[in-house]
């Protein structure tokens, strides 16, 4: 049986085969993985069709996938690439961000956001997040701007919308580019439309722990035709024709494949049901009052998509160990970026600190059975009875209520 990493996958091959994550899991084998997704007979059929037609590398199926994704996101242009990380790098390159430039991004995000900036040759400047949710605190943005600032990357973490109107206002004032990191926000919305579609460029991930997946993969969208043409050149070593090459600009082999696109076309059809499912998971969790947990809110009523089930616990280590003993896998939040020495960003980020030290992901995912969620909730209640409320935050009135900062 193949190990698939730190999550679970269901592959339909006649009788479905379940692959539960064990490699790297902190508690050994887990009966309830922290993440569940699936690939079925339709994906297998489309892959077979692509192979029979000799559509293997980037070609007509990729073009079809890009068209379908652009239509689904209501944008004119979409460029598929190898990952969300590379999508961010390509967007920075296409907008001319490079050596001696600075790019502002939040202290709470996956380090891929920062690495894309470094790989582009620019410097990372970190800004703290809001006290209630881990997205960029726009009120702190201006104090981070210098004459070297070239771009802002707001990150829509777990489908939560950054206040893009406020970001764009600052960007216009200082003549800065805005690149949305929507790698965790595919098909999440705000009042203005889909997140990732409201700036110079928006970047998405199609990795395994996303709403829809092509195994690995990423997508960049833009409304600017010149940016679109530059992105296509960057994806293929700066050329439009590999047989009669004219080297027009720097680029690399960031191409997608028709095999990945074949999977993506089927996965796209599963999106409506998956949105409903992850929303149902979020509702189940947040309806269960746990005095030792603070659910990190997502504004579902406004169109935000809760990709992950996120909470804070003051005794996170104890809770993680207890759930592991019950056969339930969890995943702690990744550390704040300013703790990474190679980013050269010291300082104090008081709002970020509680998320980094207390945040965790509970079992979730577009194919996580609701019965598993019920089992997790029962285990949480058992933990609550055992701990006797020693880490209680008090009553939470609503899953979308704004928590009081610690």
The 8 nearest C-alpha neighbors of each residue, nearest first, counted from 0:
[[1, 2, 18, 3, 16, 17, 19, 20],
 [0, 2, 3, 18, 4, 19, 20, 22],
 [3, 1, 4, 0, 20, 22, 18, 21],
 [4, 2, 20, 1, 5, 6, 18, 7],
 [3, 5, 20, 22, 6, 2, 21, 23],
 [4, 6, 20, 24, 22, 23, 21, 3],
 [5, 7, 20, 34, 32, 4, 33, 35],
 [8, 6, 19, 35, 20, 18, 34, 32],
 [9, 7, 36, 37, 18, 35, 17, 10],
 [8, 10, 37, 17, 16, 38, 36, 18],
 [11, 9, 38, 39, 16, 37, 15, 12],
 [10, 12, 39, 15, 40, 13, 38, 14],
 [13, 11, 14, 15, 10, 40, 39, 16],
 [14, 12, 11, 15, 40, 16, 39, 10],
 [13, 15, 12, 11, 16, 10, 17, 40],
 [16, 14, 11, 12, 10, 13, 17, 9],
 [15, 17, 10, 9, 14, 11, 18, 12],
 [18, 16, 9, 8, 19, 15, 10, 7],
 [19, 17, 8, 7, 9, 20, 16, 3],
 [20, 18, 7, 17, 21, 32, 6, 8],
 [19, 21, 6, 5, 7, 4, 22, 3],
 [20, 22, 28, 24, 27, 23, 19, 5],
 [23, 21, 24, 4, 20, 5, 2, 3],
 [22, 24, 21, 25, 5, 4, 27, 20],
 [23, 25, 21, 27, 26, 22, 5, 28],
 [26, 24, 27, 23, 323, 328, 329, 330],
 [27, 25, 323, 24, 28, 29, 328, 320],
 [28, 26, 24, 25, 21, 29, 23, 22],
 [27, 29, 21, 26, 30, 24, 20, 326],
 [30, 28, 326, 31, 328, 32, 327, 27],
 [29, 31, 326, 327, 32, 28, 19, 328],
 [30, 32, 327, 29, 328, 326, 33, 371],
 [33, 31, 328, 34, 6, 29, 7, 362],
 [32, 34, 362, 328, 329, 6, 363, 361],
 [35, 33, 6, 364, 363, 32, 362, 7],
 [36, 34, 7, 364, 367, 366, 8, 6],
 [35, 37, 366, 8, 365, 364, 9, 7],
 [38, 36, 9, 8, 10, 366, 39, 35],
 [37, 39, 10, 9, 42, 11, 40, 36],
 [40, 38, 11, 41, 10, 42, 37, 43],
 [39, 41, 43, 11, 42, 44, 12, 38],
 [40, 42, 44, 43, 39, 45, 265, 38],
 [43, 41, 262, 45, 44, 40, 39, 265],
 [42, 44, 40, 46, 41, 45, 47, 39],
 [45, 43, 41, 47, 46, 42, 40, 48],
 [46, 44, 48, 42, 47, 43, 261, 49],
 [47, 45, 49, 43, 48, 44, 261, 258],
 [48, 46, 44, 50, 45, 49, 51, 43],
 [47, 49, 45, 51, 46, 50, 52, 44],
 [50, 48, 54, 52, 46, 47, 51, 53],
 [49, 51, 53, 47, 52, 48, 54, 46],
 [52, 50, 48, 53, 49, 47, 54, 46],
 [51, 53, 49, 50, 54, 48, 55, 47],
 [54, 52, 50, 51, 55, 49, 48, 56],
 [53, 55, 49, 52, 257, 50, 56, 58],
 [54, 56, 257, 258, 53, 256, 50, 49],
 [55, 57, 256, 257, 58, 54, 258, 255],
 [58, 56, 256, 257, 255, 61, 254, 55],
 [57, 59, 61, 60, 257, 56, 62, 54],
 [58, 60, 62, 61, 63, 57, 257, 54],
 [61, 59, 63, 257, 62, 58, 260, 64],
 [60, 62, 64, 257, 260, 63, 59, 58],
 [63, 61, 59, 65, 60, 64, 66, 58],
 [62, 64, 60, 66, 61, 65, 59, 67],
 [65, 63, 61, 67, 66, 62, 260, 264],
 [64, 66, 62, 68, 77, 63, 67, 69],
 [67, 65, 63, 69, 64, 68, 70, 62],
 [66, 68, 64, 70, 65, 69, 71, 63],
 [67, 69, 71, 65, 70, 66, 64, 72],
 [70, 68, 74, 66, 72, 77, 71, 67],
 [71, 69, 73, 67, 68, 72, 66, 74],
 [70, 72, 68, 69, 73, 67, 74, 186],
 [71, 73, 69, 70, 74, 68, 193, 186],
 [74, 72, 70, 71, 69, 75, 193, 196],
 [73, 75, 69, 72, 76, 222, 70, 221],
 [76, 74, 222, 69, 73, 77, 221, 70],
 [77, 75, 221, 220, 74, 69, 222, 227],
 [78, 76, 220, 69, 65, 219, 79, 221],
 [77, 79, 219, 218, 65, 220, 80, 76],
 [80, 78, 218, 217, 255, 65, 219, 77],
 [81, 79, 255, 217, 254, 253, 216, 218],
 [80, 82, 216, 217, 255, 253, 254, 85],
 [83, 81, 217, 216, 85, 84, 215, 80],
 [82, 84, 204, 217, 86, 203, 85, 182],
 [83, 85, 82, 87, 86, 111, 115, 88],
 [86, 84, 88, 82, 87, 83, 89, 81],
 [87, 85, 83, 89, 84, 88, 202, 219],
 [88, 86, 90, 85, 84, 89, 115, 202],
 [87, 89, 115, 85, 91, 90, 86, 92],
 [90, 88, 92, 86, 91, 87, 93, 85],
 [91, 89, 93, 87, 92, 88, 86, 94],
 [90, 92, 88, 96, 94, 89, 93, 87],
 [93, 91, 89, 95, 94, 90, 96, 88],
 [92, 94, 90, 91, 95, 229, 230, 89],
 [95, 93, 91, 92, 96, 90, 226, 176],
 [94, 96, 92, 93, 97, 91, 90, 149],
 [97, 95, 91, 92, 94, 100, 149, 119],
 [98, 96, 120, 121, 119, 100, 95, 99],
 [97, 99, 120, 121, 100, 96, 119, 122],
 [100, 98, 121, 97, 101, 147, 122, 120],
 [101, 99, 121, 147, 98, 97, 149, 148],
 [102, 100, 148, 122, 147, 121, 149, 123],
 [101, 103, 150, 123, 151, 124, 148, 149],
 [104, 102, 124, 151, 125, 152, 123, 150],
 [103, 105, 152, 125, 153, 151, 126, 124],
 [106, 104, 126, 135, 107, 125, 127, 128],
 [105, 107, 336, 125, 127, 126, 335, 108],
 [106, 108, 105, 335, 133, 351, 336, 128],
 [109, 107, 110, 106, 105, 154, 156, 112],
 [108, 110, 111, 112, 107, 333, 113, 336],
 [109, 111, 113, 112, 114, 108, 336, 115],
 [112, 110, 114, 113, 109, 84, 115, 108],
 [113, 111, 110, 115, 114, 109, 84, 116],
 [114, 112, 116, 110, 115, 111, 123, 117],
 [113, 115, 111, 117, 116, 112, 118, 110],
 [114, 116, 88, 118, 113, 112, 117, 87],
 [117, 115, 119, 113, 114, 118, 121, 123],
 [118, 116, 114, 120, 119, 121, 115, 122],
 [119, 117, 115, 120, 116, 114, 88, 121],
 [118, 120, 116, 97, 117, 121, 115, 88],
 [121, 119, 98, 97, 117, 118, 116, 122],
 [120, 122, 100, 97, 98, 117, 116, 101],
 [123, 121, 101, 117, 102, 100, 116, 124],
 [122, 124, 102, 101, 103, 113, 125, 116],
 [125, 123, 103, 102, 104, 101, 122, 126],
 [126, 124, 104, 106, 105, 103, 123, 127],
 [125, 127, 105, 106, 104, 128, 139, 140],
 [128, 126, 348, 106, 105, 136, 351, 135],
 [129, 127, 135, 136, 134, 133, 350, 351],
 [128, 130, 136, 131, 132, 133, 134, 350],
 [129, 131, 350, 404, 132, 128, 133, 351],
 [132, 130, 129, 402, 401, 404, 133, 403],
 [131, 133, 129, 134, 130, 295, 296, 128],
 [134, 132, 128, 129, 107, 135, 131, 351],
 [135, 133, 128, 132, 129, 161, 156, 136],
 [134, 136, 128, 105, 137, 129, 127, 153],
 [135, 137, 128, 129, 138, 139, 127, 134],
 [136, 138, 140, 139, 135, 166, 165, 162],
 [137, 139, 136, 140, 141, 142, 135, 165],
 [140, 138, 137, 136, 141, 142, 126, 143],
 [141, 139, 137, 143, 142, 138, 126, 144],
 [140, 142, 143, 144, 139, 138, 169, 137],
 [141, 143, 140, 144, 139, 145, 138, 126],
 [142, 144, 141, 140, 145, 126, 124, 139],
 [145, 143, 141, 142, 148, 140, 146, 147],
 [144, 146, 147, 148, 143, 101, 142, 141],
 [147, 145, 148, 144, 149, 101, 100, 173],
 [148, 146, 100, 145, 101, 149, 99, 144],
 [147, 149, 101, 145, 146, 144, 100, 102],
 [150, 148, 175, 101, 100, 102, 147, 176],
 [151, 149, 176, 102, 175, 177, 148, 103],
 [150, 152, 103, 177, 102, 104, 153, 176],
 [151, 153, 178, 104, 179, 177, 103, 154],
 [152, 154, 179, 104, 180, 151, 135, 161],
 [155, 153, 180, 156, 179, 181, 152, 134],
 [156, 154, 159, 160, 181, 158, 161, 184],
 [155, 157, 158, 154, 159, 183, 134, 184],
 [158, 156, 183, 159, 306, 305, 184, 307],
 [157, 159, 184, 304, 156, 187, 155, 303],
 [160, 158, 155, 156, 157, 303, 297, 161],
 [159, 161, 155, 162, 158, 189, 194, 303],
 [160, 162, 163, 155, 134, 159, 153, 135],
 [163, 161, 164, 165, 160, 166, 137, 135],
 [164, 162, 166, 165, 161, 167, 197, 160],
 [163, 165, 167, 166, 162, 168, 161, 169],
 [164, 166, 168, 163, 167, 162, 169, 137],
 [167, 165, 163, 169, 168, 164, 170, 162],
 [168, 166, 170, 164, 169, 165, 163, 171],
 [167, 169, 165, 171, 166, 170, 164, 172],
 [170, 168, 172, 166, 167, 171, 173, 165],
 [171, 169, 175, 167, 173, 172, 168, 174],
 [172, 170, 174, 168, 169, 173, 167, 175],
 [171, 173, 169, 170, 174, 168, 175, 167],
 [172, 174, 170, 171, 175, 169, 144, 148],
 [175, 173, 171, 170, 172, 176, 149, 169],
 [176, 174, 170, 150, 149, 173, 171, 177],
 [175, 177, 150, 151, 149, 170, 199, 178],
 [178, 176, 151, 198, 199, 150, 152, 179],
 [179, 177, 152, 200, 201, 199, 198, 151],
 [180, 178, 201, 195, 153, 152, 181, 154],
 [179, 181, 154, 202, 182, 201, 153, 155],
 [180, 182, 184, 203, 195, 183, 155, 202],
 [181, 183, 203, 204, 180, 184, 202, 83],
 [184, 182, 157, 181, 156, 158, 185, 155],
 [183, 185, 158, 181, 187, 182, 157, 155],
 [184, 186, 187, 183, 181, 203, 182, 210],
 [187, 185, 193, 184, 188, 194, 72, 304],
 [186, 188, 303, 304, 184, 158, 185, 194],
 [189, 187, 193, 302, 303, 194, 192, 186],
 [188, 190, 191, 192, 302, 301, 193, 160],
 [189, 191, 192, 188, 301, 302, 193, 194],
 [192, 190, 189, 193, 188, 197, 194, 164],
 [193, 191, 189, 188, 190, 194, 196, 197],
 [194, 192, 188, 187, 196, 186, 195, 189],
 [193, 195, 188, 196, 187, 192, 181, 184],
 [194, 196, 201, 181, 179, 197, 193, 202],
 [195, 197, 194, 201, 193, 198, 220, 221],
 [198, 196, 195, 194, 199, 201, 163, 193],
 [199, 197, 200, 177, 196, 178, 179, 201],
 [200, 198, 177, 178, 221, 176, 201, 197],
 [201, 199, 221, 178, 198, 220, 179, 90],
 [200, 202, 195, 179, 220, 219, 178, 196],
 [201, 203, 219, 180, 181, 86, 218, 87],
 [204, 202, 182, 218, 181, 83, 217, 219],
 [205, 203, 83, 217, 182, 206, 82, 216],
 [204, 206, 212, 216, 217, 213, 215, 209],
 [207, 205, 215, 212, 214, 204, 208, 209],
 [206, 208, 214, 212, 209, 215, 205, 213],
 [209, 207, 206, 34, 210, 364, 36, 212],
 [208, 210, 211, 207, 206, 212, 205, 183],
 [211, 209, 365, 212, 306, 273, 208, 270],
 [212, 210, 209, 266, 205, 267, 270, 213],
 [211, 213, 205, 206, 214, 207, 209, 263],
 [212, 214, 259, 263, 215, 262, 205, 216],
 [215, 213, 212, 207, 206, 216, 205, 259],
 [214, 216, 206, 213, 205, 82, 81, 207],
 [217, 215, 82, 81, 205, 206, 80, 213],
 [216, 218, 82, 83, 204, 80, 205, 203],
 [217, 219, 79, 203, 78, 202, 80, 86],
 [220, 218, 202, 78, 201, 77, 86, 203],
 [221, 219, 77, 201, 76, 200, 78, 218],
 [222, 220, 200, 223, 76, 199, 201, 227],
 [221, 223, 75, 74, 76, 224, 220, 199],
 [222, 224, 226, 221, 225, 227, 199, 76],
 [225, 223, 227, 226, 228, 222, 76, 221],
 [226, 224, 228, 227, 223, 229, 230, 93],
 [227, 225, 229, 223, 224, 228, 93, 230],
 [226, 228, 224, 230, 225, 229, 223, 231],
 [227, 229, 225, 231, 230, 226, 224, 232],
 [230, 228, 232, 226, 231, 227, 93, 233],
 [229, 231, 233, 227, 232, 228, 93, 226],
 [232, 230, 234, 228, 229, 233, 227, 235],
 [231, 233, 237, 229, 234, 230, 235, 238],
 [234, 232, 250, 230, 237, 235, 231, 236],
 [235, 233, 253, 231, 232, 254, 252, 251],
 [234, 236, 252, 232, 233, 237, 251, 238],
 [237, 235, 250, 251, 238, 233, 252, 249],
 [236, 238, 232, 248, 250, 233, 247, 249],
 [239, 237, 232, 246, 240, 236, 245, 235],
 [238, 240, 232, 241, 237, 244, 235, 245],
 [241, 239, 244, 242, 243, 238, 245, 235],
 [240, 242, 244, 243, 238, 239, 235, 245],
 [243, 241, 240, 244, 239, 245, 238, 246],
 [244, 242, 240, 241, 245, 239, 238, 246],
 [243, 245, 241, 240, 242, 238, 246, 239],
 [244, 246, 238, 247, 243, 240, 239, 237],
 [245, 247, 238, 237, 248, 244, 236, 249],
 [246, 248, 237, 245, 238, 249, 232, 236],
 [249, 247, 237, 246, 250, 232, 233, 236],
 [250, 248, 237, 236, 233, 251, 247, 246],
 [251, 249, 236, 233, 237, 234, 235, 248],
 [250, 252, 236, 235, 253, 234, 233, 249],
 [251, 253, 235, 254, 234, 236, 250, 233],
 [252, 254, 234, 80, 251, 81, 235, 255],
 [255, 253, 80, 252, 234, 81, 57, 235],
 [254, 256, 80, 57, 81, 79, 253, 257],
 [257, 255, 57, 56, 258, 259, 55, 260],
 [256, 258, 260, 60, 61, 55, 57, 56],
 [257, 259, 261, 256, 260, 55, 46, 49],
 [260, 258, 213, 262, 256, 257, 261, 263],
 [259, 261, 263, 257, 61, 262, 258, 64],
 [262, 260, 258, 264, 259, 263, 45, 46],
 [261, 263, 42, 259, 260, 265, 264, 213],
 [264, 262, 260, 266, 213, 265, 261, 267],
 [263, 265, 267, 261, 266, 262, 64, 260],
 [266, 264, 267, 263, 268, 262, 42, 41],
 [265, 267, 263, 269, 268, 264, 211, 262],
 [268, 266, 264, 265, 269, 270, 263, 211],
 [267, 269, 266, 265, 270, 264, 271, 272],
 [268, 270, 266, 267, 272, 271, 273, 265],
 [269, 271, 273, 267, 272, 268, 274, 266],
 [272, 270, 274, 273, 269, 275, 268, 267],
 [273, 271, 275, 274, 270, 269, 276, 365],
 [274, 272, 276, 270, 365, 275, 271, 277],
 [275, 273, 271, 276, 277, 272, 270, 278],
 [274, 276, 272, 278, 273, 277, 279, 271],
 [275, 277, 273, 279, 278, 274, 365, 272],
 [278, 276, 280, 279, 274, 365, 275, 273],
 [277, 279, 281, 275, 276, 280, 274, 282],
 [278, 280, 276, 282, 277, 281, 275, 283],
 [281, 279, 277, 283, 278, 282, 276, 284],
 [280, 282, 278, 284, 279, 283, 285, 308],
 [283, 281, 279, 285, 280, 284, 286, 278],
 [284, 282, 280, 286, 281, 285, 279, 287],
 [283, 285, 281, 287, 286, 282, 280, 376],
 [284, 286, 398, 287, 282, 283, 281, 294],
 [285, 287, 283, 284, 282, 288, 398, 397],
 [288, 286, 285, 284, 289, 283, 376, 282],
 [289, 287, 286, 290, 285, 395, 394, 292],
 [288, 290, 292, 291, 287, 383, 380, 379],
 [289, 291, 391, 393, 292, 392, 288, 394],
 [290, 292, 391, 390, 289, 392, 312, 388],
 [293, 291, 312, 289, 290, 311, 310, 294],
 [292, 294, 311, 310, 295, 312, 291, 392],
 [293, 295, 310, 296, 309, 292, 311, 285],
 [294, 296, 310, 309, 293, 132, 297, 311],
 [297, 295, 399, 398, 294, 298, 400, 132],
 [296, 298, 299, 159, 305, 399, 303, 295],
 [299, 297, 303, 300, 301, 399, 296, 302],
 [298, 300, 303, 302, 301, 297, 304, 305],
 [299, 301, 298, 302, 303, 297, 399, 304],
 [302, 300, 299, 298, 303, 189, 190, 188],
 [301, 303, 188, 299, 300, 189, 187, 304],
 [304, 302, 187, 299, 188, 298, 158, 301],
 [303, 305, 187, 158, 306, 299, 302, 184],
 [306, 304, 307, 158, 157, 297, 278, 277],
 [305, 307, 157, 304, 277, 158, 210, 364],
 [306, 308, 305, 309, 363, 157, 360, 364],
 [307, 309, 361, 360, 363, 281, 310, 362],
 [310, 308, 360, 295, 359, 307, 294, 361],
 [309, 311, 294, 295, 293, 358, 359, 292],
 [312, 310, 358, 357, 293, 292, 359, 294],
 [311, 313, 315, 292, 357, 314, 291, 358],
 [312, 314, 315, 357, 390, 311, 291, 292],
 [315, 313, 312, 317, 316, 318, 390, 357],
 [314, 316, 312, 318, 317, 313, 357, 319],
 [317, 315, 319, 318, 314, 320, 321, 313],
 [316, 318, 320, 314, 315, 319, 321, 322],
 [317, 319, 321, 315, 320, 316, 322, 314],
 [320, 318, 316, 322, 321, 317, 315, 323],
 [321, 319, 323, 317, 318, 322, 316, 324],
 [320, 322, 318, 324, 323, 319, 317, 325],
 [321, 323, 325, 327, 319, 324, 320, 318],
 [324, 322, 327, 320, 326, 325, 26, 321],
 [323, 325, 321, 322, 326, 320, 327, 26],
 [324, 326, 322, 323, 327, 321, 378, 30],
 [327, 325, 29, 323, 30, 324, 31, 322],
 [328, 326, 31, 323, 322, 325, 29, 30],
 [327, 329, 32, 33, 29, 323, 31, 326],
 [330, 328, 361, 33, 360, 362, 319, 327],
 [329, 331, 360, 359, 332, 33, 361, 328],
 [332, 330, 359, 358, 360, 333, 329, 357],
 [333, 331, 359, 358, 355, 334, 330, 360],
 [332, 334, 355, 331, 335, 109, 108, 358],
 [335, 333, 355, 336, 332, 338, 356, 107],
 [334, 336, 107, 337, 355, 106, 338, 351],
 [335, 337, 106, 338, 339, 334, 107, 110],
 [336, 338, 344, 339, 335, 345, 106, 342],
 [337, 339, 336, 335, 340, 334, 345, 344],
 [338, 340, 337, 336, 341, 342, 343, 335],
 [341, 339, 342, 343, 338, 337, 344, 345],
 [340, 342, 343, 339, 344, 338, 337, 117],
 [341, 343, 340, 344, 339, 123, 337, 113],
 [344, 342, 341, 340, 345, 339, 337, 123],
 [345, 343, 337, 342, 346, 125, 124, 340],
 [346, 344, 337, 343, 347, 338, 340, 342],
 [345, 347, 344, 348, 337, 125, 338, 349],
 [346, 348, 349, 345, 127, 337, 352, 351],
 [349, 347, 127, 351, 350, 352, 346, 106],
 [348, 350, 352, 351, 347, 127, 353, 130],
 [351, 349, 130, 352, 348, 128, 129, 127],
 [350, 352, 348, 349, 354, 353, 128, 127],
 [351, 353, 355, 349, 354, 350, 356, 348],
 [354, 352, 356, 355, 357, 351, 350, 358],
 [355, 353, 358, 357, 352, 356, 351, 311],
 [354, 356, 334, 352, 353, 335, 357, 332],
 [355, 357, 353, 354, 358, 352, 334, 332],
 [358, 356, 311, 312, 354, 313, 353, 315],
 [359, 357, 311, 354, 332, 310, 355, 331],
 [358, 360, 331, 332, 330, 310, 309, 311],
 [361, 359, 309, 330, 308, 329, 331, 362],
 [360, 362, 329, 308, 33, 363, 309, 359],
 [363, 361, 33, 34, 32, 329, 360, 328],
 [362, 364, 34, 367, 33, 308, 307, 361],
 [363, 365, 35, 34, 367, 366, 36, 277],
 [364, 366, 273, 36, 277, 367, 276, 210],
 [367, 365, 36, 35, 364, 368, 37, 273],
 [366, 368, 35, 364, 363, 365, 369, 34],
 [369, 367, 370, 371, 366, 372, 35, 363],
 [368, 370, 372, 371, 367, 373, 280, 279],
 [371, 369, 373, 368, 372, 374, 367, 375],
 [370, 372, 374, 369, 368, 373, 375, 31],
 [371, 373, 369, 375, 374, 370, 376, 368],
 [374, 372, 370, 376, 371, 375, 377, 369],
 [373, 375, 371, 377, 372, 376, 378, 370],
 [376, 374, 372, 378, 377, 373, 379, 371],
 [377, 375, 379, 373, 378, 374, 372, 380],
 [378, 376, 380, 374, 379, 375, 381, 373],
 [377, 379, 381, 375, 376, 380, 382, 374],
 [380, 378, 376, 382, 381, 377, 383, 375],
 [381, 379, 383, 377, 382, 378, 376, 384],
 [380, 382, 378, 384, 379, 383, 377, 385],
 [381, 383, 385, 379, 380, 384, 386, 378],
 [384, 382, 380, 386, 385, 381, 387, 379],
 [383, 385, 387, 381, 382, 386, 380, 388],
 [384, 386, 382, 383, 387, 381, 388, 380],
 [385, 387, 383, 388, 384, 389, 382, 390],
 [388, 386, 384, 385, 389, 383, 390, 382],
 [387, 389, 391, 390, 386, 383, 291, 290],
 [388, 390, 387, 391, 386, 291, 383, 290],
 [391, 389, 291, 388, 313, 392, 314, 290],
 [392, 390, 291, 290, 388, 393, 389, 292],
 [393, 391, 290, 291, 390, 394, 292, 293],
 [392, 394, 391, 290, 395, 291, 289, 388],
 [393, 395, 396, 290, 392, 288, 289, 391],
 [396, 394, 397, 393, 288, 398, 400, 293],
 [395, 397, 394, 400, 398, 399, 288, 393],
 [396, 398, 400, 399, 395, 285, 286, 401],
 [399, 397, 285, 400, 296, 294, 396, 286],
 [398, 400, 296, 397, 298, 297, 401, 295],
 [401, 399, 397, 398, 402, 396, 296, 395],
 [400, 402, 131, 399, 403, 296, 132, 398],
 [403, 401, 131, 400, 404, 293, 395, 295],
 [402, 404, 405, 401, 131, 130, 400, 392],
 [405, 403, 130, 402, 131, 350, 353, 401],
 [404, 403, 353, 130, 402, 350, 131, 392]]
